[in-house]
Amino acid sequence: MSSPRLREEADVSRSLHGEFDCSAEATCRSQNPVREYPRAGSRRADRRRTPGRLRSGEHSASSPLPSSPSPARLGGNAVDRHRLTAQRRHLRPRPAVLPSRRDGPHDQLLVVGGGPAGVAAATAAARAGFRVVLAERSRHLGGQLALAGRAAAHRELFQRWLAWAQAELLEGAVEVKVNTLITKEDCAAWRRVIVATGARPAGAPLKLPGRLAVLGAWTAIMRPTPLTGSIVILDQDGGWSAMDAAEVLATHGHAVSLLTETSAPGFLLRRSEQGAYLRRLDALAVRILPHTRLIVDGDGRPNVFLRDLVSGRSSPLADHVGAIVVAAGRTSDSRLFLELDSLPGVQRVGDAVEPRCLEDAITEGTRAVRSGHFL
Ligand SMILES: Cc1cc2nc3c(=O)[nH]c(=O)nc-3n(C[C@H](O)[C@H](O)[C@H](O)COP(=O)(O)OP(=O)(O)OC[C@H]3O[C@@H](n4cnc5c(N)ncnc54)[C@H](O)[C@@H]3O)c2cc1C
């Protein structure tokens, strides 16, 4: 595989199948063949900052942490030493990421979340001269955009974003750690943290009779194959998720009905975007049911009806329906931020503030660093 274009396509396809490991390629500073950004530790950058007091768990190259007295000095023997070390390891929570010992505390930044907002913040910070660690809990970068990229509507957008993100992170020598869930304890060692933990699906789970599988739109987009029978999708939020789920499921050969209480699904999308979705869904023979509500009646053995909100008529859900997919919107994942809120130097960006859109996430991630909050 010789040309960079072919290599890039291979990376993208590996990522779509969850096999792309950013930690190997994008993270290693020593492998970075491209230009170095001025580091915040440089004399020019340092002039602007006054050194502060090190917090517990932080250290700099010039002030290494004092080593704790060894058991031998305390009168212990080799066995004691091993037991004490094991006990200490057991008692101390082991942070997923720590600032590098080589750097001072003033030029280091932890970005939590490898979605569009986190990547924008990490690359902007690298350009501003920070040494940046970007931690992502899943196996690959992209957050919701990676999920959206599984659908036809966003595939190209995601691939272009991923190619851009990989190049920028590599050029900025950002240390990317995938498969790394960050907790409050992990953040304690860092003076500056940007929380870009994004959003998760909203809504309480529906309780339906046993024969019906009930799942969220994100799950349906991620794993469309195991479902059996025809599928009813409830578009409760009017956003992208129901439309993408319908397109993915129909492409995988399922018979899909898309149900909305309004006049058309995807009612919050731009008209041109909604129109394009509806044309593609029509070509895939997705049945659109406007002004329709799913009603669950009875407690012990509930019946499921579809009610036409214009005529008021109800009809039972057909027996061949095997699954209900619910798109109930998104809610910000601000759990980590709320735990850290009392700490200075912590900012949240993107959907972690409030679920919005890609452009807002990228703008906020970039501005978080450029606003000078950390300088
Ligand atoms: C199906 C779908 C289609 C969409 N289509 C569009 C569109 O067409 N146009 C548009 O503008 N927007 C679209 N969006 C919305 C857009 O993708 C989001 O607004 C954007 O991705 C938000 O970026 P973010 O970085 O703030 O959050 P996210 O993308 O949610 O990324 C957050 C990341 O943080 C990680 N994370 C969370 N907690 C931790 C932790 N403790 N430690 C480590 N990592 C953590 C998550 O794994 C995730 O990767 C779509 C969303 C969906 C779901």
The ligand as a Gaussian input file, in Angstrom:
#p B3LYP/6-31G(d) Opt

LIG

0 1
 C      -26.821000       9.754000      14.656000
 C      -26.287000      11.158000      14.794000
 C      -26.209000      11.960000      13.661000
 C      -25.750000      13.279000      13.763000
 N      -25.691000      14.060000      12.649000
 C      -25.266000      15.350000      12.745000
 C      -25.217000      16.195000      11.591000
 O      -25.580000      15.805000      10.498000
 N      -24.800000      17.474000      11.755000
 C      -24.417000      17.967000      12.974000
 O      -24.056000      19.128000      13.073000
 N      -24.427000      17.180000      14.080000
 C      -24.849000      15.898000      14.004000
 N      -24.896000      15.094000      15.127000
 C      -24.481000      15.678000      16.409000
 C      -22.958000      15.750000      16.509000
 O      -22.383000      14.504000      16.124000
 C      -22.586000      16.105000      17.937000
 O      -23.132000      17.364000      18.230000
 C      -21.074000      16.149000      18.137000
 O      -20.489000      14.885000      17.863000
 C      -20.746000      16.541000      19.581000
 O      -19.363000      16.435000      19.772000
 P      -18.722000      16.279000      21.227000
 O      -17.276000      16.079000      21.023000
 O      -19.175000      17.414000      22.081000
 O      -19.400000      14.991000      21.853000
 P      -19.387000      13.461000      21.387000
 O      -19.368000      13.377000      19.910000
 O      -20.520000      12.824000      22.113000
 O      -17.998000      12.900000      21.928000
 C      -17.792000      12.701000      23.301000
 C      -16.721000      11.626000      23.472000
 O      -16.320000      11.591000      24.845000
 C      -16.106000      10.218000      25.193000
 N      -16.208000      10.126000      26.665000
 C      -17.312000      10.351000      27.428000
 N      -16.998000      10.220000      28.732000
 C      -15.684000       9.897000      28.793000
 C      -14.787000       9.636000      29.877000
 N      -15.168000       9.715000      31.155000
 N      -13.497000       9.317000      29.572000
 C      -13.067000       9.245000      28.282000
 N      -13.885000       9.501000      27.225000
 C      -15.170000       9.829000      27.478000
 C      -17.190000       9.464000      24.451000
 O      -16.858000       8.097000      24.297000
 C      -17.214000      10.228000      23.119000
 O      -16.337000       9.649000      22.176000
 C      -25.348000      13.787000      15.039000
 C      -25.432000      12.964000      16.167000
 C      -25.903000      11.668000      16.056000
 C      -25.987000      10.787000      17.278000

